[in-house]
Amino acid sequence: MDRTDELVEKVNAAIADRKPLRLIGGGSKDFYGCLLQGEPLYLSGHRGIIDYAPEELVVTVRAGTPLAELEQALASQGQMLPFEPPHFGPATVGGAVASGLSGPRRPFVGAVRDFVLGTKLLTGRGEVLSFGGRVMKNVAGFDVSRLMAGSLGTLGVILEVSLKVLPKPEREWTLCQEVEADKALELMSAWMGQSLPLSALAYEEPYMYLRLSGTERAVADAARRIGGERLAEGEDFWQELREQRRPFFTEGEGDLWRLAVPPAAPWPDIAGRFLLDWGGAQRWVHTLEAPTRLFQLAAELNGHATLFRTKGARYEVFQPLPENLAKLHKALKEAFDPYRIFNPGRMYPEW
């Protein structure tokens, strides 16, 4: 169902009244980011697959389309969203793009933004604009479409999105072996440096988990080289990891932080429990330490920290931006949403 005219009318009314709006797709990412503010603008009714060309590996959908519905349609053609977006509930495609979150396959195929080919956006000026194209060769110059990935709805309402998809691998195996924590990063680095058909690599103490994807022969050959126990229900593990249903997430104490750092970075000096994903580049930690401490340590490791889940205040969530980058963000906000209508303060309090 196309609700574009209705959404344009509501946004123009909000602009006229200078009334902020809180964008809601499925509500599955409401926990993520700073405090929610503004009158709800529901987007889940703006749904449906507009165009799907399996032979071209491209799909165009309205942003309110349930993520599960899109994934089911792709699976029926033996295809998938390569970045494995987490759901965390009744997720929509627009929410998956706006949150910018990717699953275990991300370091091996790319992030959300790498598969966004084009978007149709309702801006904070009440304009409906289209960016990018349906095929990669049409994308040229400054790629506005990819700016929407991770913007948390602060730049506008994503109405439609065109995504590149990929065929599902012929075969996937998950291997598991017990590893000491101080050896985990070393082993991950060694495997990442080899010619292996890796598609996921994680460490949940005391076990290392590794997923191989590719042809039957390539996967079997790699499994013999690596060793370890093959998990019969391996895909269940990666889904539990992606949706944060593993024991680490459900039994952790303190706030849940996400550290994005270079894979070979050393263990940070943080009191807490860790889980490693993305071959060591994404590090989850339950800790009681203060945000300023996490931000400082992440910066020292040439990365950034995000407060992902907390029962406390949600004012210091994202890594503070350097001055020049903060100016760029503010300029983009001014260009797309000059009246501060959309999700005010969702990323940073000042905008």
Summary of the structure (lengths in Angstrom):
residues: 351
radius of gyration: 20.6
end to end distance: 31.9
largest distance: 65.3
contacts: 1153
relative contact order: 0.14
helix: 32%
strand: 28%
